[in-house]
Amino acid sequence: MAPRKPKLPTALPENFELTDTEKNRWKLGKIIGQGGFGLIYLASQDLDKPVAQDSHFVIKLEYHENGPLFSELKFYQRAAKLESIHRWKTTKKMDFLGIPAYWGSGLAEHNGKRYRFMVMDRLGTDLQKVCDGNGAQLKPGTVLQLGCTVLDVLEYIHENEYVHADVKASNLMLGYRDPSEVYLADYGLSYRFCPEGVHKDYKPNPKKGHNGTIEYTSLDAHNGAAPSRRGDLQVLAFCLLHWLCGTLPWDSVLNNPTQVHEAKARLMDNLPNSVQQLPLDRAVSDKMADFFLHVKELTYEQRPDYQALRTLLCAGGRRAGGGQGGLDLSGPSGELAGGTTRGPDRSKGTGQDRGSAIKKPGRRGEQVVEEEEDDERGHGEKARAGNTRAPLTTKPDKKQTRPRGSRSNPAPEEDGERPRPIAACHLRGPPIGPRAQPDLGVRPRR
C-alpha cells in the first residue's frame, strides 16, 4: 500500500499569535502561498496592529507530524545557524551567501490540532517564474553567475555534512529587499550524507529509484542511492544546461523515468561531444563540457574542488548578487532567442518533488525545536546522489575522455564551426526580470 500523502494544514485565523522556542511572539497575517505540505503566512512581531502587506517576515506552518519542515529545522540546527554562516563568510571574505535567514520556530495548537511553524526572512519571486515566461532560457553570463552562487551555497552545506538534494529553478529565490541577491531555498529534502564525518555508503536500491524532480535527478538518484556531494553537482549541471539551452535532451520522455535515466547516462558517457554539440556559444559549451567532466570524474565519497569549478564558470570565481550589481534576467537575443517553444511545467516533479506554484518566502530552520527524536525522518525515501568515477582533475584532458569504443573523432579546428545537430524546436526564448522591492531594513527584535 502506498504511504498516505500528508495533508495541507487547516488554516489558522489571521492575527493568530504564535510563541517560538525563544519566547518571541509573532502575529500571523494573510496567507501568501503554500508548499507541498504547508501554508505560508506574512508575519510580524508588532502585536498591536495587523500585519502589513510589505512585511519582511513569513511563517511556514505544517501539521506537527509532517516530515519536511522537521527536516528543514534539523538542517538549520546542525548546519546553518546565523553565527555559523557569518563565521564562514568572514573566513572566506564573502559579502553574501545565498542561504535564507531563519528567526525562530516552535509548536502551536488550535482547535485540537498541533502545528509546527518556522519564521523566515521573506523572499521574492523564484527563478522558475522568470523562466516560465521565457521558454526556460537565460543569458549565458547570467547562467554562469547563477552557477557560481549555487556552488558557494553547496560548498558551505557540504562542509557542514549536508547535501541539498533538490537544486532547481523553483528553489532559487530572488531577495525581497534586493532582487539582485539569489538564495538557494527549501531544505525539506536536505540529507546528512556524512554524519560525524563518516560518509554514507553507496547502496543503490531500485525500489527508491528515480526520486526527485525528474528533469534534474542525478544518476545515483535514478539508481536509488542516497544523496552525496557529486549528486548535488550533477543536478546543478543539468539545471545550468537547461537554462542555457531552454530545453534538455530528455524533455520528450519525462513520463518515463527509465528513458530519462538512459538519456542522462548517454550524455555523461559521450562527454565532451554530447555537450559541445548543443546549440550554445563555443566558449560556453566548452565550459559546460568541462564542468560535466569534473562531475563525471568524482567518486561517490570525494570532496569536489569547488574553487576549480567556480573559476571554470566565472572568471575569478565571481558570484551572482552580493556586490556585483545584480543579475541580468533579460532574455537571450539573436539566434538562440528565435524559434522557441514552451517546455513542460518545471514546478511539477515526480517522486519526492514538492515544488509549489507560489513560493515567495524562504522556509528553513535553525534553533532547537524542543525534545524530539534526533533521526533523519523520511530520508529513506529521499535518496539521491551522483555516479562513481575516477578522481577529480583540475583541467580534464579531453583527448582521454572520448567515449569507449567510439571511432576517432578529432575536435574541430579552433576557428572552425562545431556541428549543430539539435533541431530548432529545442531552442527557447527570453525571460523577464522581476520588479525591484524597497529595502526597509527591518529585522526582528531580539
Secondary structure as GFF3:
##gff-version 3
##sequence-region A 1 446
A	DSSP	beta_strand	17	19	.	.	.	ID=ss1
A	DSSP	beta_strand	25	34	.	.	.	ID=ss2
A	DSSP	beta_strand	39	44	.	.	.	ID=ss3
A	DSSP	beta_strand	57	63	.	.	.	ID=ss4
A	DSSP	alpha_helix	68	79	.	.	.	ID=ss5
A	DSSP	alpha_helix	82	92	.	.	.	ID=ss6
A	DSSP	beta_strand	102	110	.	.	.	ID=ss7
A	DSSP	beta_strand	113	121	.	.	.	ID=ss8
A	DSSP	beta_strand	123	126	.	.	.	ID=ss9
A	DSSP	alpha_helix	127	132	.	.	.	ID=ss10
A	DSSP	alpha_helix	140	159	.	.	.	ID=ss11
A	DSSP	beta_strand	162	163	.	.	.	ID=ss12
A	DSSP	three_ten_helix	169	171	.	.	.	ID=ss13
A	DSSP	beta_strand	172	175	.	.	.	ID=ss14
A	DSSP	beta_strand	182	184	.	.	.	ID=ss15
A	DSSP	beta_strand	191	192	.	.	.	ID=ss16
A	DSSP	three_ten_helix	195	197	.	.	.	ID=ss17
A	DSSP	three_ten_helix	206	208	.	.	.	ID=ss18
A	DSSP	alpha_helix	219	222	.	.	.	ID=ss19
A	DSSP	alpha_helix	229	245	.	.	.	ID=ss20
A	DSSP	three_ten_helix	251	253	.	.	.	ID=ss21
A	DSSP	alpha_helix	257	269	.	.	.	ID=ss22
A	DSSP	alpha_helix	273	276	.	.	.	ID=ss23
A	DSSP	alpha_helix	282	297	.	.	.	ID=ss24
A	DSSP	alpha_helix	306	313	.	.	.	ID=ss25
A	DSSP	three_ten_helix	315	317	.	.	.	ID=ss26
A	DSSP	three_ten_helix	334	337	.	.	.	ID=ss27
A	DSSP	three_ten_helix	379	381	.	.	.	ID=ss28
A	DSSP	three_ten_helix	398	400	.	.	.	ID=ss29
A	DSSP	three_ten_helix	424	426	.	.	.	ID=ss30
###
